[in-house]
Amino acid sequence: MTKVKTTPESVEEANFGLFTARLNIPQAAAHCGMTNREMKMVFREFLKTHKPTYGQEQQLILPL
């Protein structure tokens, strides 16, 4: 297994992958060369500055 270098770009990609639920913690950590614990700590800090992108007014309700 090769060591992945941690760069700001790869961390940002991993954070947005987690934020949009396209990646899980192990995948995101491997993407940017961190441990799972480090990725969790970085993602918690990311969440403090990024508000949720969903809300009641944005949900589409389909009639059945």
Backbone atoms as SQL, in Angstrom:
CREATE TABLE atoms (id INTEGER PRIMARY KEY, chain TEXT, resi INTEGER, resn TEXT, atom TEXT, x REAL, y REAL, z REAL);
INSERT INTO atoms VALUES
  (1, 'A', 1, 'MET', 'N', 0.842, -1.176, 0.000),
  (2, 'A', 1, 'MET', 'CA', 0.000, 0.000, 0.000),
  (3, 'A', 1, 'MET', 'C', 0.890, 1.243, 0.000),
  (4, 'A', 2, 'THR', 'N', 0.617, 2.159, -0.918),
  (5, 'A', 2, 'THR', 'CA', 1.426, 3.352, -1.019),
  (6, 'A', 2, 'THR', 'C', 0.883, 4.449, -0.118),
  (7, 'A', 3, 'LYS', 'N', 1.772, 5.278, 0.376),
  (8, 'A', 3, 'LYS', 'CA', 1.405, 6.380, 1.256),
  (9, 'A', 3, 'LYS', 'C', 0.894, 7.545, 0.409),
  (10, 'A', 4, 'VAL', 'N', -0.280, 8.041, 0.735),
  (11, 'A', 4, 'VAL', 'CA', -0.875, 9.178, 0.032),
  (12, 'A', 4, 'VAL', 'C', -0.497, 10.452, 0.767),
  (13, 'A', 5, 'LYS', 'N', -0.035, 11.442, 0.025),
  (14, 'A', 5, 'LYS', 'CA', 0.356, 12.706, 0.633),
  (15, 'A', 5, 'LYS', 'C', -0.895, 13.547, 0.908),
  (16, 'A', 6, 'THR', 'N', -0.979, 14.095, 2.104),
  (17, 'A', 6, 'THR', 'CA', -2.110, 14.934, 2.494),
  (18, 'A', 6, 'THR', 'C', -1.899, 16.346, 1.972),
  (19, 'A', 7, 'THR', 'N', -2.834, 16.810, 1.143),
  (20, 'A', 7, 'THR', 'CA', -2.789, 18.165, 0.613),
  (21, 'A', 7, 'THR', 'C', -4.114, 18.851, 0.937),
  (22, 'A', 8, 'PRO', 'N', -4.137, 20.172, 0.957),
  (23, 'A', 8, 'PRO', 'CA', -5.406, 20.872, 1.211),
  (24, 'A', 8, 'PRO', 'C', -6.492, 20.520, 0.191),
  (25, 'A', 9, 'GLU', 'N', -6.092, 20.290, -1.047),
  (26, 'A', 9, 'GLU', 'CA', -7.063, 19.949, -2.088),
  (27, 'A', 9, 'GLU', 'C', -7.694, 18.592, -1.834),
  (28, 'A', 10, 'SER', 'N', -6.876, 17.609, -1.445),
  (29, 'A', 10, 'SER', 'CA', -7.430, 16.272, -1.204),
  (30, 'A', 10, 'SER', 'C', -8.311, 16.249, 0.041),
  (31, 'A', 11, 'VAL', 'N', -7.951, 17.055, 1.054),
  (32, 'A', 11, 'VAL', 'CA', -8.782, 17.140, 2.268),
  (33, 'A', 11, 'VAL', 'C', -10.119, 17.796, 1.937),
  (34, 'A', 12, 'GLU', 'N', -10.084, 18.835, 1.110),
  (35, 'A', 12, 'GLU', 'CA', -11.330, 19.501, 0.717),
  (36, 'A', 12, 'GLU', 'C', -12.226, 18.557, -0.078),
  (37, 'A', 13, 'GLU', 'N', -11.646, 17.801, -1.005),
  (38, 'A', 13, 'GLU', 'CA', -12.416, 16.827, -1.775),
  (39, 'A', 13, 'GLU', 'C', -13.043, 15.780, -0.862),
  (40, 'A', 14, 'ALA', 'N', -12.268, 15.295, 0.102),
  (41, 'A', 14, 'ALA', 'CA', -12.774, 14.290, 1.032),
  (42, 'A', 14, 'ALA', 'C', -13.895, 14.855, 1.898),
  (43, 'A', 15, 'ASN', 'N', -13.741, 16.089, 2.371),
  (44, 'A', 15, 'ASN', 'CA', -14.781, 16.707, 3.192),
  (45, 'A', 15, 'ASN', 'C', -16.074, 16.882, 2.416),
  (46, 'A', 16, 'PHE', 'N', -15.994, 17.352, 1.184),
  (47, 'A', 16, 'PHE', 'CA', -17.213, 17.515, 0.396),
  (48, 'A', 16, 'PHE', 'C', -17.792, 16.159, 0.010),
  (49, 'A', 17, 'GLY', 'N', -16.956, 15.141, -0.166),
  (50, 'A', 17, 'GLY', 'CA', -17.466, 13.794, -0.402),
  (51, 'A', 17, 'GLY', 'C', -18.241, 13.262, 0.794),
  (52, 'A', 18, 'LEU', 'N', -17.743, 13.529, 1.989),
  (53, 'A', 18, 'LEU', 'CA', -18.463, 13.136, 3.200),
  (54, 'A', 18, 'LEU', 'C', -19.735, 13.968, 3.367),
  (55, 'A', 19, 'PHE', 'N', -19.647, 15.264, 3.106),
  (56, 'A', 19, 'PHE', 'CA', -20.770, 16.175, 3.281),
  (57, 'A', 19, 'PHE', 'C', -21.939, 15.800, 2.378),
  (58, 'A', 20, 'THR', 'N', -21.645, 15.353, 1.166),
  (59, 'A', 20, 'THR', 'CA', -22.691, 14.985, 0.221),
  (60, 'A', 20, 'THR', 'C', -22.994, 13.493, 0.243),
  (61, 'A', 21, 'ALA', 'N', -22.378, 12.761, 1.170),
  (62, 'A', 21, 'ALA', 'CA', -22.602, 11.319, 1.364),
  (63, 'A', 21, 'ALA', 'C', -22.187, 10.495, 0.147),
  (64, 'A', 22, 'ARG', 'N', -21.151, 10.940, -0.547),
  (65, 'A', 22, 'ARG', 'CA', -20.604, 10.156, -1.654),
  (66, 'A', 22, 'ARG', 'C', -19.436, 9.284, -1.189),
  (67, 'A', 23, 'LEU', 'N', -18.871, 9.630, -0.029),
  (68, 'A', 23, 'LEU', 'CA', -17.789, 8.856, 0.572),
  (69, 'A', 23, 'LEU', 'C', -18.155, 8.528, 2.011),
  (70, 'A', 24, 'ASN', 'N', -17.564, 7.463, 2.524),
  (71, 'A', 24, 'ASN', 'CA', -17.676, 7.199, 3.951),
  (72, 'A', 24, 'ASN', 'C', -16.327, 7.528, 4.599),
  (73, 'A', 25, 'ILE', 'N', -16.264, 7.440, 5.924),
  (74, 'A', 25, 'ILE', 'CA', -15.051, 7.850, 6.645),
  (75, 'A', 25, 'ILE', 'C', -13.807, 7.083, 6.173),
  (76, 'A', 26, 'PRO', 'N', -13.834, 5.751, 6.080),
  (77, 'A', 26, 'PRO', 'CA', -12.618, 5.053, 5.634),
  (78, 'A', 26, 'PRO', 'C', -12.181, 5.437, 4.214),
  (79, 'A', 27, 'GLN', 'N', -13.130, 5.628, 3.314),
  (80, 'A', 27, 'GLN', 'CA', -12.784, 6.022, 1.945),
  (81, 'A', 27, 'GLN', 'C', -12.180, 7.426, 1.918),
  (82, 'A', 28, 'ALA', 'N', -12.792, 8.336, 2.650),
  (83, 'A', 28, 'ALA', 'CA', -12.294, 9.719, 2.682),
  (84, 'A', 28, 'ALA', 'C', -10.916, 9.788, 3.320),
  (85, 'A', 29, 'ALA', 'N', -10.715, 9.033, 4.389),
  (86, 'A', 29, 'ALA', 'CA', -9.409, 9.026, 5.051),
  (87, 'A', 29, 'ALA', 'C', -8.333, 8.476, 4.120),
  (88, 'A', 30, 'ALA', 'N', -8.645, 7.422, 3.401),
  (89, 'A', 30, 'ALA', 'CA', -7.681, 6.846, 2.459),
  (90, 'A', 30, 'ALA', 'C', -7.393, 7.809, 1.308),
  (91, 'A', 31, 'HIS', 'N', -8.405, 8.567, 0.895),
  (92, 'A', 31, 'HIS', 'CA', -8.254, 9.509, -0.215),
  (93, 'A', 31, 'HIS', 'C', -7.232, 10.596, 0.101),
  (94, 'A', 32, 'CYS', 'N', -7.215, 11.049, 1.352),
  (95, 'A', 32, 'CYS', 'CA', -6.307, 12.153, 1.685),
  (96, 'A', 32, 'CYS', 'C', -5.170, 11.737, 2.616),
  (97, 'A', 33, 'GLY', 'N', -4.978, 10.443, 2.840),
  (98, 'A', 33, 'GLY', 'CA', -3.820, 9.973, 3.593),
  (99, 'A', 33, 'GLY', 'C', -3.878, 10.226, 5.083),
  (100, 'A', 34, 'MET', 'N', -5.049, 10.108, 5.657),
  (101, 'A', 34, 'MET', 'CA', -5.217, 10.305, 7.099),
  (102, 'A', 34, 'MET', 'C', -5.719, 9.013, 7.739),
  (103, 'A', 35, 'THR', 'N', -5.684, 9.001, 9.059),
  (104, 'A', 35, 'THR', 'CA', -6.324, 7.902, 9.775),
  (105, 'A', 35, 'THR', 'C', -7.808, 8.230, 9.894),
  (106, 'A', 36, 'ASN', 'N', -8.612, 7.238, 10.246),
  (107, 'A', 36, 'ASN', 'CA', -10.042, 7.470, 10.424),
  (108, 'A', 36, 'ASN', 'C', -10.302, 8.520, 11.495),
  (109, 'A', 37, 'ARG', 'N', -9.553, 8.457, 12.577),
  (110, 'A', 37, 'ARG', 'CA', -9.752, 9.407, 13.668),
  (111, 'A', 37, 'ARG', 'C', -9.419, 10.832, 13.225),
  (112, 'A', 38, 'GLU', 'N', -8.321, 11.002, 12.497),
  (113, 'A', 38, 'GLU', 'CA', -7.962, 12.328, 12.003),
  (114, 'A', 38, 'GLU', 'C', -9.042, 12.869, 11.059),
  (115, 'A', 39, 'MET', 'N', -9.565, 11.990, 10.202),
  (116, 'A', 39, 'MET', 'CA', -10.599, 12.414, 9.255),
  (117, 'A', 39, 'MET', 'C', -11.857, 12.847, 9.989),
  (118, 'A', 40, 'LYS', 'N', -12.226, 12.132, 11.039),
  (119, 'A', 40, 'LYS', 'CA', -13.409, 12.503, 11.824),
  (120, 'A', 40, 'LYS', 'C', -13.229, 13.869, 12.459),
  (121, 'A', 41, 'MET', 'N', -12.047, 14.129, 13.003),
  (122, 'A', 41, 'MET', 'CA', -11.795, 15.421, 13.648),
  (123, 'A', 41, 'MET', 'C', -11.836, 16.557, 12.629),
  (124, 'A', 42, 'VAL', 'N', -11.241, 16.348, 11.464),
  (125, 'A', 42, 'VAL', 'CA', -11.237, 17.377, 10.419),
  (126, 'A', 42, 'VAL', 'C', -12.654, 17.614, 9.915),
  (127, 'A', 43, 'PHE', 'N', -13.424, 16.545, 9.756),
  (128, 'A', 43, 'PHE', 'CA', -14.792, 16.692, 9.252),
  (129, 'A', 43, 'PHE', 'C', -15.686, 17.403, 10.268),
  (130, 'A', 44, 'ARG', 'N', -15.485, 17.166, 11.546),
  (131, 'A', 44, 'ARG', 'CA', -16.257, 17.891, 12.565),
  (132, 'A', 44, 'ARG', 'C', -15.997, 19.396, 12.474),
  (133, 'A', 45, 'GLU', 'N', -14.749, 19.771, 12.254),
  (134, 'A', 45, 'GLU', 'CA', -14.426, 21.190, 12.091),
  (135, 'A', 45, 'GLU', 'C', -15.051, 21.745, 10.813),
  (136, 'A', 46, 'PHE', 'N', -15.063, 20.955, 9.760),
  (137, 'A', 46, 'PHE', 'CA', -15.692, 21.346, 8.497),
  (138, 'A', 46, 'PHE', 'C', -17.175, 21.623, 8.699),
  (139, 'A', 47, 'LEU', 'N', -17.844, 20.769, 9.487),
  (140, 'A', 47, 'LEU', 'CA', -19.276, 20.926, 9.715),
  (141, 'A', 47, 'LEU', 'C', -19.611, 22.187, 10.507),
  (142, 'A', 48, 'LYS', 'N', -18.688, 22.672, 11.292),
  (143, 'A', 48, 'LYS', 'CA', -18.937, 23.888, 12.065),
  (144, 'A', 48, 'LYS', 'C', -19.080, 25.112, 11.169),
  (145, 'A', 49, 'THR', 'N', -18.466, 25.086, 9.995),
  (146, 'A', 49, 'THR', 'CA', -18.498, 26.242, 9.099),
  (147, 'A', 49, 'THR', 'C', -19.406, 26.051, 7.899),
  (148, 'A', 50, 'HIS', 'N', -19.981, 24.872, 7.726),
  (149, 'A', 50, 'HIS', 'CA', -20.861, 24.605, 6.587),
  (150, 'A', 50, 'HIS', 'C', -22.223, 24.158, 7.100),
  (151, 'A', 51, 'LYS', 'N', -23.221, 24.951, 6.812),
  (152, 'A', 51, 'LYS', 'CA', -24.581, 24.652, 7.250),
  (153, 'A', 51, 'LYS', 'C', -25.199, 23.574, 6.361),
  (154, 'A', 52, 'PRO', 'N', -26.212, 22.859, 6.866),
  (155, 'A', 52, 'PRO', 'CA', -26.891, 21.841, 6.051),
  (156, 'A', 52, 'PRO', 'C', -27.472, 22.447, 4.775),
  (157, 'A', 53, 'THR', 'N', -27.554, 21.645, 3.742),
  (158, 'A', 53, 'THR', 'CA', -28.070, 22.125, 2.460),
  (159, 'A', 53, 'THR', 'C', -29.499, 21.669, 2.225),
  (160, 'A', 54, 'TYR', 'N', -30.148, 21.155, 3.224),
  (161, 'A', 54, 'TYR', 'CA', -31.530, 20.709, 3.090),
  (162, 'A', 54, 'TYR', 'C', -32.419, 21.542, 4.006),
  (163, 'A', 55, 'GLY', 'N', -33.698, 21.488, 3.770),
  (164, 'A', 55, 'GLY', 'CA', -34.666, 22.193, 4.593),
  (165, 'A', 55, 'GLY', 'C', -36.067, 21.825, 4.170),
  (166, 'A', 56, 'GLN', 'N', -37.023, 22.210, 4.952),
  (167, 'A', 56, 'GLN', 'CA', -38.409, 21.880, 4.648),
  (168, 'A', 56, 'GLN', 'C', -38.860, 22.483, 3.320),
  (169, 'A', 57, 'GLU', 'N', -38.447, 23.720, 3.028),
  (170, 'A', 57, 'GLU', 'CA', -38.892, 24.383, 1.812),
  (171, 'A', 57, 'GLU', 'C', -38.258, 23.791, 0.551),
  (172, 'A', 58, 'GLN', 'N', -37.196, 23.025, 0.687),
  (173, 'A', 58, 'GLN', 'CA', -36.521, 22.475, -0.473),
  (174, 'A', 58, 'GLN', 'C', -36.910, 21.031, -0.777),
  (175, 'A', 59, 'GLN', 'N', -37.644, 20.394, 0.124),
  (176, 'A', 59, 'GLN', 'CA', -37.989, 18.996, -0.081),
  (177, 'A', 59, 'GLN', 'C', -39.131, 18.893, -1.087),
  (178, 'A', 60, 'LEU', 'N', -38.991, 17.991, -2.006),
  (179, 'A', 60, 'LEU', 'CA', -39.999, 17.742, -3.008),
  (180, 'A', 60, 'LEU', 'C', -40.902, 16.620, -2.521),
  (181, 'A', 61, 'ILE', 'N', -42.178, 16.882, -2.406),
  (182, 'A', 61, 'ILE', 'CA', -43.135, 15.878, -1.963),
  (183, 'A', 61, 'ILE', 'C', -43.916, 15.413, -3.176),
  (184, 'A', 62, 'LEU', 'N', -43.805, 14.139, -3.485),
  (185, 'A', 62, 'LEU', 'CA', -44.480, 13.573, -4.639),
  (186, 'A', 62, 'LEU', 'C', -45.797, 12.945, -4.209),
  (187, 'A', 63, 'PRO', 'N', -46.881, 13.241, -4.903),
  (188, 'A', 63, 'PRO', 'CA', -48.155, 12.601, -4.568),
  (189, 'A', 63, 'PRO', 'C', -48.126, 11.129, -4.963),
  (190, 'A', 64, 'LEU', 'N', -48.743, 10.309, -4.148),
  (191, 'A', 64, 'LEU', 'CA', -48.778, 8.866, -4.462),
  (192, 'A', 64, 'LEU', 'C', -50.034, 8.457, -5.144);
